[in-house]
Amino acid sequence: MEKVLYTVKEVSQILHTNPSYVYQLINTGLLPVLKLGSYKVRHETLMDFLSRYEGYDLSDPNHVARLAPD
């Protein structure tokens, strides 16, 4: 059975980043969450996030920019 909710730590592992970066994505509104004691991200929301921001530079969540085509 596929997981429905991910913790911030699990999202950071999926994205190959660190939890503080995931909190930046959350705090800037780029990654919507549920507050259920602690932040939880729905699987569907994470997949939508990845699709929506494909082709963007998210190095700094405060300044998102579209990548130039190769």
C-alpha positions in Angstrom: 0.0 0.0 0.0 1.3 3.4 -1.0 1.8 6.0 1.7 -0.8 8.8 1.8 1.1 11.2 4.1 4.8 12.1 4.4 6.6 13.8 7.2 9.0 16.7 6.5 11.9 14.2 7.0 10.4 11.8 4.5 9.9 14.5 2.0 13.5 15.7 2.4 14.6 12.1 1.7 12.5 11.8 -1.4 13.8 15.1 -2.7 17.4 14.3 -1.7 17.6 17.5 0.4 17.5 18.4 4.0 14.5 19.1 6.3 15.3 22.8 6.7 15.0 23.2 2.9 11.6 21.5 3.0 10.5 23.9 5.7 11.6 26.8 3.4 9.4 25.4 0.6 6.5 25.2 3.1 7.1 28.7 4.6 7.2 30.3 1.1 3.9 28.6 0.2 5.4 26.5 -2.6 4.6 23.2 -0.9 1.2 23.0 0.8 0.9 20.9 4.0 -1.5 19.7 6.6 -0.8 20.5 10.2 -1.6 17.2 12.2 0.5 17.8 15.2 3.5 18.3 12.9 3.5 19.1 9.2 2.4 16.3 6.8 2.5 16.4 3.0 0.0 14.4 1.0 1.5 12.1 -1.6 -0.7 13.7 -4.3 0.4 17.2 -3.2 4.1 16.2 -3.5 3.6 14.7 -7.0 1.7 17.9 -8.0 4.6 20.0 -6.6 7.2 18.1 -8.6 5.2 18.4 -11.8 4.4 22.1 -11.3 8.0 23.1 -10.7 9.8 20.9 -13.2 12.0 23.2 -15.2 12.4 25.7 -12.4 15.3 26.7 -10.3 14.2 26.2 -6.7 17.7 26.7 -5.1 16.2 29.7 -3.3 12.5 29.2 -2.6 12.2 33.0 -2.2 13.3 33.6 -5.8 11.9 30.9 -8.0 13.0 31.2 -11.7 12.3 29.3 -14.8 15.4 27.5 -16.2 16.6 28.6 -19.6 16.2 25.9 -22.3 19.4 24.1 -23.3 
